[in-house]
Amino acid sequence: MRQEYLQQCFPILREFLGYMEVVKGRSVNTVEEYFIDLRTFFRFMKMHKGAAAPDLDIEEIHIFDIDIDFIRTITLQDVYEYMSYAKNRRGNNARALARKACSLRVFFKYLTNYTRQLDVNPVLNLDTPKTKKSLPKYLTLEQSVALLQSADGKFAERDYCILTLLLNCGLRRAELVGLNITDIRSDGTLRVVGKGNKERIIYLNEACREALDRYLPTRPVDGVGKKDRNALFYSHLNKRISLQGVHYIVKGYLNRVKGLEGYSTHKLRHTAATLMYRNGVDIRVLKEVLGHENLSTTEIYTHLSTEQLKKAADANPLAKITPAKKAAQKND
């Protein structure tokens, strides 16, 4: 976790974040999300309980002095006050509120179940805001081909290889960024480190192998720093490509293909999963390929075909034609 965040933590929060990263194996990004959610929560609690100067903006409130005695004063009603503030004053939607509720549950469970610093968990009965589950957007096969064909310029081989791996393997952006040259194995497989530092092995199909064969001879060797020497993909500065770098590369090509202007890198992961499922890949196999922890996460792709059938039926121009109303019978 970044040092500037750790410097803002009170001891209990710092210990919690370290536990989540080291013991539970959560990613740096996930740990930082916990910190940001909990920082806002404790800033609000100090304001709510009169423990901060009333003329301070909430962003100016420090949380260095939070201790276990203060935390023991927090009730479920206080938490609902915070959720109301997050929704009405900060404009958080249901998804953001659900994430905040999750952060609070994890934190207070740590204090009650793991470190035993609290006897009572105030958020044990906290209701989670309901979020609307929407089917993931994805590219059609034709759009996917058009996207691949759009790769050109000085880094065409690199960019084509990135697009190919994303569309064929369903990699997350962070997984692609973390790939090392040594992760390409001689048996035609790729070692991927996913969420929670969990490793999985992906078999590379012919398209992936050919894309790598074309890219690797162009991969920089000279001018690469020792720290990044093992990286698979580099930026134009000969450093390991960043999350933002991948975003800009993929977004640039998506904007070239008609109809894909509003799509993101993550949609390529959805595309890979959808195309594999619709072409006969078992849902349990797909779970392993994508690196999902729970099958329920993968099952969203099983609803895509049903949704397509429903849309097809609704698209029929006769779909809204209903029987004409019979004229009311006259009384005898």
ABEGO torsion letter per residue (X at the ends): XBAAAAAABBAAAAAAAAAAAAAAGBBAAAAAAAAAAAAAAAAAAAAAAGABBAABBAAABBAAABBAAAAAABBAAAAAAAAAAAAAAAGBBAAAAAAAAAAAAAAAAAAAAAAGABABBAAAABBBBBBBBBBBBBBBAAAAAAAAAABBEAAAAAAAAAAAAAAAAGBBAAAAAABBAAABBAAGBBBBBBBGGBBBBBBBBAAAAAAAAAAAAABBABGBBAAAAABABBBAAGBBBBAAAAAAAAAAAAAABBGAAABBAAAAAAAAAAAAAAAGBBAAAAAAAAGBABAAAAAAAAAAAAAAAAAAAAABAAAABBBBBBBBBBBX
